[in-house]
């Protein structure tokens, strides 16, 4: 999006705010796609860390555990790419695409070499401070731009590297606030300085807090929650756990620290992925204008909704006006003076007209007995007393019923006798847990039912693909796959529509060259620009360039000129088209 002063630049806080809004509006299936890959990896990492640091047979299980963590890492990156692609489709207002095994395998083949190398390069980038944010942004962009449609990672890596240097100030702000790597560095700095010398911690802790302030705040809340839950279970229900028995050592160990870092990662990383997905979306939108298309589509929907609302209001006003006309024209029945006085008195006594009645005054002796505040609180107590009496009666009935349900009949104390308040609290907590479990079960059932319905509806709608109008000048090569254009060209040739068949074959050629990454499709490009772009990418294939140049000249004479298409010209065009597809496939 651009203004008269140049492209719109968003600050880091604006991008994070939009990312939070995007994640909040994302459907449950999108968040489930992320946590399907992230939760197994974090749990596996926690078990791996505990086993390797404390296990007696760590050396024997090291190879198998490391191989398992590699598989979980690939699983994590694949589903993070699915999550980012769902966010892009949500931004563009498109239906969620299907992810089959072949597409997931394509994502794994592209992401594994790059993301595996990132486990080494990202810690090394901490040594070169100016490269911390670009390196982090590059690997986040690889996840945000991956779609599994192509197994060629070269062009994807170039796009991710180019976007990593877009708006450096915004990039540094997002990485500073949302990067789990900076939080991990801050934790290592604080723990390492404490191990070396507790006095050194006084100087290193402020630096560690400044490295990731938002991450520290989130980690502190998670650690406090993990420590408070066993304490609450112990003091409310009398339940002893390993955390309550261990004392301060339940917190001062590496396993607890790893668990806190893992949960913090599960909270921070989805927001970071959404922020860098927005960065890539806006960077690409400066060339293709997708953000403007989305805004115009939304504005069109709002305009239609407003028009429909106004129409409904007008239709509802017609019967009301007719009824008012009938009531106005009808003759009112005659009333006697006594009936009219009674009706006026009934209306005046209504609560909405009580302000017109004269105010009642208390006798002077009652006003003199108590002051203004005493009178106020007395009236307030008189007004609230029935409500409190009823509420106390209902609470007493409930606890008597609950006590009789949980206590054997012979041990029920008489009415008014004292009993242990802890058992009442335990009974209330059990009831609260039962209600919570019931609500959670209903919520999970509705979520899965909605997902099944949403999954079935797009499949039925996608069963019949729409064939574009070949005579429309606005049709672009990416409206159909390249083999779909070839099928359409064969059908048009059989019907005798040779001019339309030539254009269908030419669009198939452009779609296939874009599929093999020889050209980049754009609405503003001319045929000569496509020829120059193909010359740059295939300068060592003269046969491919010659065939494409001949077809460009033929297409321009036929589609934009007045040359008639003969059967011989169509066969020559088809022969050149086959040569182009064959040469592009061999390269």
KEBAFI-623326 format. One line per 4 residues: number of its first residue (from 1); their letters; for each residue z, y, x of C-alpha. Coordinates in nm, 4 decimals. Example, Ala and Ser with C-alpha at 12.3 -4.5 7.8 and 13.67 -1.06 7.14 Angstrom:
REM residues 2
1> AS> 0.7800/-0.4500/1.2300  0.7140/-0.1060/1.3670 $
***
This chain:
REM residues 587
1> XXXX> 0.0000/0.0000/0.0000  -0.0894/0.3441/0.1359  -0.0183/0.7030/0.0519  -0.1896/1.0193/0.1653 $
5> XXXX> 0.0452/1.0259/0.4657  -0.0292/0.6661/0.5733  0.1068/0.3222/0.4926  0.4465/0.2933/0.3250 $
9> XXXX> 0.7160/0.1889/0.5729  1.0261/0.0192/0.4380  1.3564/0.0226/0.6192  1.5459/-0.2928/0.7100 $
13> XXXX> 1.7960/-0.2418/0.4277  1.5133/-0.1998/0.1746  1.3481/-0.5220/0.2913  1.6808/-0.7073/0.2725 $
17> XXXX> 1.7456/-0.5660/-0.0752  1.4011/-0.6802/-0.1923  1.4594/-1.0208/-0.0324  1.7922/-1.0583/-0.2136 $
21> XXXX> 1.6241/-0.9617/-0.5416  1.3418/-1.2093/-0.4735  1.5836/-1.4954/-0.4039  1.7942/-1.4053/-0.7082 $
25> XXXX> 1.4892/-1.4216/-0.9371  1.3536/-1.7398/-0.7779  1.3607/-2.0483/-1.0038  1.5951/-2.3363/-0.9312 $
29> XXXX> 1.3075/-2.5478/-0.7976  1.2380/-2.2913/-0.5221  1.5981/-2.2883/-0.3975  1.6121/-2.6670/-0.4330 $
33> XXXX> 1.3060/-2.6934/-0.2052  1.4988/-2.5112/0.0682  1.8264/-2.6987/0.0357  1.6538/-3.0377/0.0129 $
37> XXXX> 1.5575/-2.9854/0.3759  1.8514/-2.7747/0.4998  2.1529/-2.9654/0.3655  2.0650/-3.3034/0.5301 $
41> XXXX> 2.0032/-3.1262/0.8616  2.3349/-2.9359/0.8543  2.5324/-3.2455/0.7485  2.3593/-3.4526/1.0153 $
45> XXXX> 2.4307/-3.1852/1.2763  2.7987/-3.1833/1.1767  2.8276/-3.5621/1.2136  2.6290/-3.5522/1.5399 $
49> XXXX> 2.8562/-3.2845/1.6860  3.1756/-3.4648/1.5795  3.0542/-3.7997/1.7122  2.9249/-3.6660/2.0430 $
53> XXXX> 3.2369/-3.4551/2.1093  3.5078/-3.6990/1.9935  3.3487/-4.0441/1.9465  3.4486/-4.3282/2.1765 $
57> XXXX> 3.0974/-4.4784/2.1676  2.9075/-4.1510/2.2039  2.7040/-4.2700/2.5029  2.5826/-4.5778/2.3166 $
61> XXXX> 2.4831/-4.3872/2.0030  2.3423/-4.0779/2.1744  1.9736/-4.1834/2.1745  1.9683/-4.3004/1.8119 $
65> XXXX> 2.1607/-3.9973/1.6917  1.9284/-3.7612/1.8809  1.6227/-3.9291/1.7316  1.7749/-3.8968/1.3855 $
69> XXXX> 1.8392/-3.5257/1.4410  1.4736/-3.4841/1.5472  1.3570/-3.6402/1.2207  1.5959/-3.4168/1.0240 $
73> XXXX> 1.4678/-3.1113/1.2138  1.1071/-3.1908/1.1154  1.2257/-3.2489/0.7567  1.4017/-2.9087/0.7659 $
77> XXXX> 1.0956/-2.7156/0.8851  0.8627/-2.8817/0.6350  1.0786/-2.7882/0.3360  1.1447/-2.4401/0.4697 $
81> XXXX> 0.7666/-2.3903/0.4686  0.7522/-2.5154/0.1077  1.0287/-2.2677/0.0180  0.8452/-1.9765/0.1823 $
85> XXXX> 0.5160/-2.0683/0.0123  0.6918/-2.0769/-0.3275  0.8236/-1.7255/-0.2594  0.4704/-1.6051/-0.1744 $
89> XXXX> 0.3393/-1.7538/-0.5009  0.6254/-1.5831/-0.6857  0.5308/-1.2502/-0.5271  0.1635/-1.2928/-0.6169 $
93> XXXX> 0.2433/-1.4011/-0.9739  0.0650/-1.7360/-0.9256  0.1602/-2.0782/-1.0574  0.3520/-2.3015/-0.8117 $
97> XXXX> 0.1108/-2.5271/-0.6236  0.1553/-2.9009/-0.5847  0.2776/-3.0519/-0.2585  0.1512/-3.4013/-0.1959 $
101> XXXX> 0.2214/-3.6274/0.1039  -0.0971/-3.5195/0.2846  -0.0087/-3.1504/0.2548  0.3477/-3.2101/0.3742 $
105> XXXX> 0.2106/-3.4075/0.6694  -0.0213/-3.1171/0.7538  0.2774/-2.8806/0.7582  0.4655/-3.1172/0.9904 $
109> XXXX> 0.1701/-3.1413/1.2312  0.1428/-2.7613/1.2543  0.5144/-2.6725/1.2618  0.6520/-2.9456/1.4875 $
113> XXXX> 0.4918/-2.8381/1.8215  0.5677/-2.4684/1.7693  0.9159/-2.4950/1.6157  1.0220/-2.7643/1.8632 $
117> XXXX> 0.9333/-2.5336/2.1517  1.1250/-2.2576/1.9755  1.4547/-2.4450/2.0336  1.4027/-2.3619/2.4018 $
121> XXXX> 1.2292/-2.0238/2.3797  1.4682/-1.8558/2.1386  1.7760/-1.9024/2.3633  1.5653/-1.7920/2.6630 $
125> XXXX> 1.4614/-1.4760/2.4779  1.8283/-1.3700/2.4834  1.7868/-1.3127/2.8577  1.5056/-1.0625/2.7926 $
129> XXXX> 1.6643/-0.8315/2.5372  1.3415/-0.6559/2.4168  1.1932/-0.9950/2.3193  1.4835/-1.1142/2.1021 $
133> XXXX> 1.3584/-0.9719/1.7716  0.9821/-1.0403/1.8272  1.0515/-1.4025/1.9259  1.2768/-1.4551/1.6249 $
137> XXXX> 1.0205/-1.2895/1.3967  0.7378/-1.5063/1.5381  0.9084/-1.8322/1.4406  1.0102/-1.6966/1.1022 $
141> XXXX> 0.6485/-1.5857/1.0441  0.5229/-1.9336/1.1344  0.7328/-2.0684/0.8488  0.6362/-1.7886/0.6074 $
145> XXXX> 0.2592/-1.8151/0.6740  0.2320/-2.1951/0.6767  0.0731/-2.3503/0.3689  -0.0291/-2.7007/0.4801 $
149> XXXX> -0.3922/-2.6429/0.3835  -0.5193/-2.6510/0.7439  -0.3968/-2.8511/1.0422  -0.5234/-2.5902/1.2907 $
153> XXXX> -0.2231/-2.4002/1.4170  -0.4059/-2.1615/1.6542  -0.5056/-1.9017/1.3967  -0.1678/-1.9353/1.2237 $
157> XXXX> 0.0155/-1.8698/1.5516  -0.2030/-1.5656/1.6232  -0.1296/-1.4196/1.2804  0.2433/-1.4879/1.3210 $
161> XXXX> 0.2483/-1.3253/1.6661  0.0558/-1.0209/1.5386  0.2951/-0.9749/1.2447  0.5960/-1.0124/1.4771 $
165> XXXX> 0.5194/-0.6686/1.6252  0.4728/-0.4963/1.2872  0.7293/-0.2181/1.2368  0.9667/-0.3022/1.5287 $
169> XXXX> 1.2549/-0.0927/1.3949  1.2542/-0.2807/1.0658  1.2277/-0.6127/1.2514  1.5296/-0.5353/1.4720 $
173> XXXX> 1.7357/-0.4329/1.1689  1.6571/-0.7514/0.9755  1.7237/-0.9741/1.2779  2.0504/-0.7928/1.3538 $
177> XXXX> 2.1837/-0.8389/1.0011  2.0445/-1.1819/0.9054  1.9738/-1.3822/1.2232  2.1943/-1.6952/1.2555 $
181> XXXX> 2.0984/-1.7067/1.6257  2.2750/-1.3788/1.6966  2.5776/-1.5075/1.5075  2.5752/-1.8262/1.7186 $
185> XXXX> 2.5547/-1.6142/2.0351  2.8473/-1.4014/1.9145  3.0582/-1.7130/1.8387  2.9828/-1.8625/2.1822 $
189> XXXX> 3.0737/-1.5321/2.3480  3.4071/-1.5065/2.1650  3.5062/-1.8736/2.2106  3.3899/-1.8850/2.5716 $
193> XXXX> 3.5836/-1.5736/2.6686  3.8968/-1.7159/2.5008  3.8610/-2.0368/2.7019  3.8211/-1.8409/3.0261 $
197> XXXX> 4.0993/-1.5891/2.9679  4.2723/-1.4718/2.6493  4.2920/-1.1235/2.8000  3.9124/-1.1150/2.8332 $
201> XXXX> 3.8847/-1.1775/2.4575  4.0144/-0.8270/2.3876  3.6985/-0.6836/2.5443  3.4454/-0.9421/2.4249 $
205> XXXX> 3.5461/-0.9633/2.0567  3.4197/-0.6105/1.9679  3.0887/-0.6919/2.1367  3.0669/-1.0206/1.9462 $
209> XXXX> 3.1411/-0.8465/1.6160  2.8722/-0.5864/1.6854  2.6087/-0.8566/1.7514  2.6187/-0.9861/1.3926 $
213> XXXX> 2.8542/-0.7912/1.1617  2.7206/-0.9338/0.8362  2.7244/-1.2877/0.9762  3.0852/-1.2492/1.0944 $
217> XXXX> 3.1964/-1.1236/0.7525  3.0271/-1.4161/0.5790  3.1642/-1.6707/0.8289  3.5162/-1.5305/0.7922 $
221> XXXX> 3.5039/-1.5662/0.4125  3.3730/-1.9225/0.4395  3.6438/-2.0178/0.6921  3.9134/-1.8616/0.4739 $
225> XXXX> 3.7851/-2.0537/0.1703  3.7770/-2.3860/0.3577  4.1333/-2.3299/0.4746  4.2611/-2.2098/0.1357 $
229> XXXX> 4.1284/-2.5012/-0.0730  4.3532/-2.7727/0.0867  4.6490/-2.5330/0.0776  4.5982/-2.4684/-0.2951 $
233> XXXX> 4.5617/-2.8402/-0.3682  4.8860/-2.9062/-0.1831  5.0940/-2.6345/-0.3483  4.9526/-2.6718/-0.7007 $
237> XXXX> 4.8964/-3.0473/-0.7288  5.1126/-3.1824/-0.4468  4.8109/-3.3444/-0.2759  4.8347/-3.4038/0.0991 $
241> XXXX> 4.5134/-3.3903/0.3048  4.4336/-3.4113/0.6739  4.4076/-3.0315/0.6780  4.7615/-2.9762/0.5502 $
245> XXXX> 4.9025/-3.2413/0.7829  4.7277/-3.1018/1.0928  4.8667/-2.7499/1.0658  4.6935/-2.4959/1.2842 $
249> XXXX> 4.4943/-2.7689/1.4602  4.2916/-2.8160/1.1420  4.1235/-2.4842/1.2243  4.1403/-2.4738/1.6049 $
253> XXXX> 3.8771/-2.7407/1.6731  3.5018/-2.7450/1.7308  3.4274/-2.9554/1.4212  3.5738/-2.6941/1.1881 $
257> XXXX> 3.3873/-2.4214/1.3775  3.0602/-2.6169/1.3456  3.1173/-2.6663/0.9718  3.1739/-2.2924/0.9226 $
261> XXXX> 2.8593/-2.2088/1.1232  2.6568/-2.4636/0.9243  2.7648/-2.3227/0.5875  2.6984/-1.9693/0.7121 $
265> XXXX> 2.3492/-2.0803/0.8148  2.2883/-2.2207/0.4649  2.3791/-1.8799/0.3180  2.2013/-1.6535/0.5686 $
269> XXXX> 1.8784/-1.8385/0.6447  1.7263/-1.8410/0.2904  1.7681/-1.4633/0.2790  1.6137/-1.4275/0.6268 $
273> XXXX> 1.3161/-1.6452/0.5261  1.2654/-1.4285/0.2167  1.2824/-1.1076/0.4246  1.0181/-1.2250/0.6721 $
277> XXXX> 0.8035/-1.3601/0.3888  0.8059/-1.0066/0.2451  0.7171/-0.8625/0.5876  0.4135/-1.0924/0.6172 $
281> XXXX> 0.3125/-1.0262/0.2562  0.3197/-0.6482/0.3029  0.1435/-0.6714/0.6397  -0.1430/-0.8709/0.4854 $
285> XXXX> -0.1451/-0.6413/0.1808  -0.2503/-0.3480/0.3986  -0.5882/-0.5239/0.4305  -0.6367/-0.7138/0.1046 $
289> XXXX> -0.4219/-0.5006/-0.1326  -0.2389/-0.7933/-0.2938  0.0686/-0.5816/-0.3630  -0.1431/-0.3352/-0.5633 $
293> XXXX> -0.3011/-0.6198/-0.7598  0.0452/-0.7551/-0.8480  0.1691/-0.4103/-0.9540  -0.1414/-0.3466/-1.1654 $
297> XXXX> -0.1049/-0.6862/-1.3329  0.2596/-0.6128/-1.4107  0.1697/-0.2696/-1.5468  -0.1002/-0.4246/-1.7671 $
301> XXXX> 0.1511/-0.6737/-1.9086  0.3980/-0.3933/-1.9800  0.1251/-0.1924/-2.1505  0.0340/-0.4859/-2.3726 $
305> XXXX> 0.3978/-0.5492/-2.4569  0.4475/-0.1834/-2.5494  0.1376/-0.1849/-2.7690  0.2557/-0.4993/-2.9470 $
309> XXXX> 0.6023/-0.3496/-3.0006  0.4573/-0.0323/-3.1516  0.2357/-0.2408/-3.3790  0.5339/-0.4432/-3.5014 $
313> XXXX> 0.7331/-0.1254/-3.5663  0.4473/0.0231/-3.7680  0.4054/-0.2973/-3.9703  0.7777/-0.3089/-4.0429 $
317> XXXX> 0.7777/0.0557/-4.1529  0.5122/-0.0028/-4.4222  0.7282/-0.2267/-4.6516  1.0269/0.0029/-4.5995 $
321> XXXX> 0.8244/0.3073/-4.7035  0.6888/0.1224/-5.0059  1.0387/0.0163/-5.1083  1.1637/0.3728/-5.0670 $
325> XXXX> 0.8793/0.4977/-5.2841  0.9639/0.2470/-5.5539  1.3306/0.3435/-5.5450  1.2423/0.7125/-5.5643 $
329> XXXX> 1.0126/0.6638/-5.8584  1.2576/0.4455/-6.0517  1.4742/0.6140/-6.3183  1.8479/0.5883/-6.2548 $
333> XXXX> 2.0641/0.4572/-6.5413  2.2750/0.7144/-6.7245  2.6453/0.7318/-6.6260  2.9402/0.8733/-6.8138 $
337> XXXX> 3.1657/1.1330/-6.6550  3.4543/0.8821/-6.6231  3.2361/0.6260/-6.4394  3.1044/0.8983/-6.2101 $
341> XXXX> 3.4608/1.0112/-6.1231  3.5665/0.6527/-6.0471  3.2639/0.6016/-5.8225  3.3352/0.9237/-5.6318 $
345> XXXX> 3.7003/0.8242/-5.5872  3.5991/0.4782/-5.4541  3.3632/0.6356/-5.2032  3.6210/0.8889/-5.0836 $
349> XXXX> 3.8781/0.6129/-5.0237  3.6457/0.4302/-4.7825  3.7570/0.4263/-4.4123  3.4557/0.6285/-4.2952 $
353> XXXX> 3.5606/0.9174/-4.5244  3.9369/0.8998/-4.4636  3.9195/1.1992/-4.2335  3.8717/1.4200/-4.5427 $
357> XXXX> 4.1967/1.3065/-4.7074  4.5177/1.5113/-4.6584  4.7367/1.3899/-4.3698  5.0591/1.2102/-4.4607 $
361> XXXX> 5.3787/1.3637/-4.3246  5.7043/1.1905/-4.2501  6.0263/1.3413/-4.3806  6.1884/1.5908/-4.1469 $
365> XXXX> 6.4941/1.3706/-4.0856  6.2802/1.0799/-3.9543  6.0843/1.3140/-3.7214  6.4125/1.4472/-3.5818 $
369> XXXX> 6.5565/1.1027/-3.4997  6.3052/1.0100/-3.2247  6.0862/1.1963/-2.9780  5.7109/1.1957/-2.9399 $
373> XXXX> 5.6967/0.9145/-2.6773  5.9435/0.6971/-2.8652  5.7441/0.7352/-3.1842  5.4218/0.6499/-2.9989 $
377> XXXX> 5.5583/0.3295/-2.8448  5.7245/0.2269/-3.1695  5.3972/0.2594/-3.3586  5.2108/0.0791/-3.0801 $
381> XXXX> 5.4610/-0.2064/-3.0912  5.4365/-0.2289/-3.4702  5.0572/-0.2408/-3.4428  5.0486/-0.5104/-3.1712 $
385> XXXX> 5.3389/-0.7239/-3.2919  5.1388/-0.9396/-3.5411  4.8752/-1.0163/-3.2789  5.1349/-1.1164/-3.0158 $
389> XXXX> 5.3266/-1.3256/-3.2680  5.0127/-1.5165/-3.3647  4.9079/-1.5631/-3.0017  5.2519/-1.6927/-2.8996 $
393> XXXX> 5.2525/-1.9342/-3.1916  4.9121/-2.0746/-3.0964  5.0059/-2.1132/-2.7287  5.3268/-2.2929/-2.8228 $
397> XXXX> 5.1381/-2.5321/-3.0505  4.8826/-2.6044/-2.7769  5.1404/-2.6858/-2.5079  5.3457/-2.8997/-2.7487 $
401> XXXX> 5.0285/-3.0953/-2.8358  4.9336/-3.1299/-2.4678  5.2874/-3.2374/-2.3691  5.2905/-3.5005/-2.6406 $
405> XXXX> 4.9506/-3.6272/-2.5255  5.0505/-3.6659/-2.1581  5.4103/-3.7845/-2.2051  5.5219/-4.1168/-2.3595 $
409> XXXX> 5.6683/-4.0837/-2.7050  6.0213/-4.1836/-2.5959  6.0350/-3.9110/-2.3300  5.9243/-3.6186/-2.5471 $
413> XXXX> 6.2028/-3.3561/-2.5272  6.3246/-3.1967/-2.8444  6.1805/-2.8685/-2.9593  6.3067/-2.5840/-2.7470 $
417> XXXX> 6.4385/-2.8094/-2.4635  6.3455/-2.7185/-2.1069  6.1037/-2.9289/-1.9027  5.9433/-2.9238/-1.5570 $
421> XXXX> 5.6891/-2.6417/-1.5407  5.4913/-2.8154/-1.2641  5.3755/-3.0885/-1.5002  5.2490/-2.8264/-1.7428 $
425> XXXX> 5.0548/-2.6564/-1.4642  4.9066/-2.9903/-1.3552  4.8031/-3.0706/-1.7119  4.6392/-2.7281/-1.7449 $
429> XXXX> 4.4496/-2.7774/-1.4186  4.3271/-3.1214/-1.5253  4.2012/-2.9749/-1.8513  4.0282/-2.6897/-1.6621 $
433> XXXX> 3.8587/-2.9404/-1.4291  3.7365/-3.1444/-1.7258  3.5884/-2.8363/-1.8957  3.4227/-2.7271/-1.5678 $
437> XXXX> 3.2702/-3.0722/-1.5133  3.1332/-3.0737/-1.8683  2.9746/-2.7284/-1.8288  2.8259/-2.8305/-1.4912 $
441> XXXX> 2.6777/-3.1493/-1.6400  2.5152/-2.9552/-1.9249  2.3750/-2.6995/-1.6766  2.2280/-2.9699/-1.4488 $
445> XXXX> 2.0734/-3.1482/-1.7482  1.9072/-2.8260/-1.8710  1.7769/-2.7397/-1.5236  1.6129/-3.0807/-1.4798 $
449> XXXX> 1.4726/-3.0726/-1.8334  1.3207/-2.7293/-1.7697  1.1717/-2.8519/-1.4407  1.0100/-3.1528/-1.6103 $
453> XXXX> 0.8654/-2.9294/-1.8801  0.7384/-2.6740/-1.6258  0.5885/-2.9535/-1.4141  0.4066/-3.1112/-1.7084 $
457> XXXX> 0.2600/-2.7884/-1.8473  0.0662/-2.6686/-1.5372  -0.0772/-3.0209/-1.4861  -0.2265/-3.0178/-1.8335 $
461> XXXX> -0.3602/-2.6654/-1.7834  -0.5100/-2.7513/-1.4433  -0.6987/-3.0553/-1.5711  -1.0149/-2.8530/-1.6481 $
465> XXXX> -1.1004/-2.6089/-1.3652  -1.2816/-2.2937/-1.4674  -1.6391/-2.2624/-1.3376  -1.7188/-1.9020/-1.2369 $
469> XXXX> -2.0279/-1.7166/-1.3547  -2.2786/-1.7455/-1.0689  -2.4662/-1.4350/-1.1866  -2.1565/-1.2141/-1.1645 $
473> XXXX> -2.1616/-0.9902/-0.8561  -1.7802/-0.9961/-0.8403  -1.7682/-1.3727/-0.7750  -1.6518/-1.4482/-0.4178 $
477> XXXX> -1.6953/-1.7682/-0.2118  -1.3286/-1.8618/-0.2476  -1.3599/-1.8936/-0.6280  -1.4520/-2.2617/-0.5784 $
481> XXXX> -1.4252/-2.5117/-0.2907  -1.7410/-2.5552/-0.0855  -1.8188/-2.8969/-0.2366  -1.7724/-2.7470/-0.5852 $
485> XXXX> -2.0422/-2.4881/-0.5075  -2.2781/-2.7650/-0.3897  -2.2291/-2.9580/-0.7151  -2.2942/-2.6419/-0.9137 $
489> XXXX> -2.6103/-2.5732/-0.7092  -2.7429/-2.9234/-0.7837  -2.6831/-2.8751/-1.1568  -2.8570/-2.5372/-1.1552 $
493> XXXX> -3.1554/-2.6779/-0.9650  -3.1905/-2.9622/-1.2165  -3.1948/-2.7066/-1.5011  -3.4637/-2.5046/-1.3222 $
497> XXXX> -3.2420/-2.2026/-1.2396  -3.3614/-2.1835/-0.8782  -3.2404/-1.8291/-0.8031  -2.8852/-1.9105/-0.9144 $
501> XXXX> -2.8998/-2.2390/-0.7189  -2.9850/-2.0458/-0.3987  -2.6785/-1.8246/-0.4448  -2.4533/-2.1235/-0.5169 $
505> XXXX> -2.5672/-2.2934/-0.1939  -2.5138/-1.9712/0.0017  -2.1580/-1.9340/-0.1370  -2.0929/-2.2981/-0.0452 $
509> XXXX> -2.2043/-2.2224/0.3109  -1.9686/-1.9207/0.3358  -1.6777/-2.1181/0.1851  -1.7265/-2.4008/0.4375 $
513> XXXX> -1.7482/-2.1621/0.7342  -1.4249/-1.9979/0.6169  -1.2682/-2.3438/0.5770  -1.3537/-2.4260/0.9397 $
517> XXXX> -1.2192/-2.0818/1.0483  -1.5566/-1.9550/1.1735  -1.5438/-1.6504/0.9456  -1.2838/-1.4683/0.7361 $
521> XXXX> -1.3828/-1.3987/0.3765  -1.3491/-1.0435/0.2458  -1.4968/-0.8687/-0.0565  -1.6105/-0.5659/0.1428 $
525> XXXX> -1.8107/-0.7616/0.4052  -2.1903/-0.7775/0.3942  -2.4099/-1.0721/0.4882  -2.4966/-0.9094/0.8215 $
529> XXXX> -2.1289/-0.8722/0.9010  -2.0783/-1.2421/0.8342  -2.3704/-1.3150/1.0709  -2.2186/-1.0997/1.3470 $
533> XXXX> -1.8778/-1.2629/1.2973  -2.0305/-1.6128/1.3166  -2.2162/-1.5101/1.6337  -1.8851/-1.4239/1.8011 $
537> XXXX> -1.7291/-1.7598/1.7105  -2.0313/-1.9876/1.7638  -2.2315/-1.8234/2.0404  -2.2711/-2.1659/2.2114 $
541> XXXX> -2.4447/-2.3168/1.9027  -2.7877/-2.1549/1.8731  -2.9076/-2.4049/1.6103  -2.6193/-2.3118/1.3779 $
545> XXXX> -2.6837/-1.9389/1.4230  -3.0603/-1.9745/1.3701  -3.0176/-2.1744/1.0468  -2.7613/-1.9276/0.9105 $
549> XXXX> -2.9791/-1.6256/1.0025  -3.2798/-1.7784/0.8196  -3.0706/-1.8442/0.5094  -2.9325/-1.4876/0.5168 $
553> XXXX> -3.2854/-1.3457/0.5237  -3.3998/-1.5801/0.2440  -3.0953/-1.5016/0.0299  -3.1394/-1.1236/0.0713 $
557> XXXX> -3.5084/-1.1423/-0.0314  -3.4322/-1.3650/-0.3317  -3.1062/-1.2176/-0.4634  -3.1463/-0.8506/-0.3789 $
561> XXXX> -3.5276/-0.8365/-0.3614  -3.8129/-0.9247/-0.5949  -3.9252/-1.2499/-0.4294  -3.9636/-1.5443/-0.6632 $
565> XXXX> -3.8043/-1.8757/-0.5673  -4.0347/-2.1744/-0.5294  -3.9389/-2.5378/-0.5016  -4.0512/-2.5399/-0.1368 $
569> XXXX> -3.8325/-2.2364/-0.0567  -3.5355/-2.4053/-0.2259  -3.5825/-2.7234/-0.0199  -3.6067/-2.5199/0.3024 $
573> XXXX> -3.2868/-2.3326/0.2088  -3.1094/-2.6633/0.1321  -3.2277/-2.8108/0.4646  -3.0882/-2.5125/0.6598 $
577> XXXX> -2.7668/-2.5324/0.4601  -2.7232/-2.9012/0.5536  -2.7832/-2.8132/0.9207  -2.5136/-2.5432/0.9034 $
581> XXXX> -2.2588/-2.7784/0.7466  -2.3382/-3.0537/0.9967  -2.3182/-2.8252/1.3039  -1.9958/-2.6629/1.1852 $
585> XXX> -1.8408/-3.0054/1.1278  -1.9325/-3.1332/1.4763  -1.7745/-2.8350/1.6581 $
***
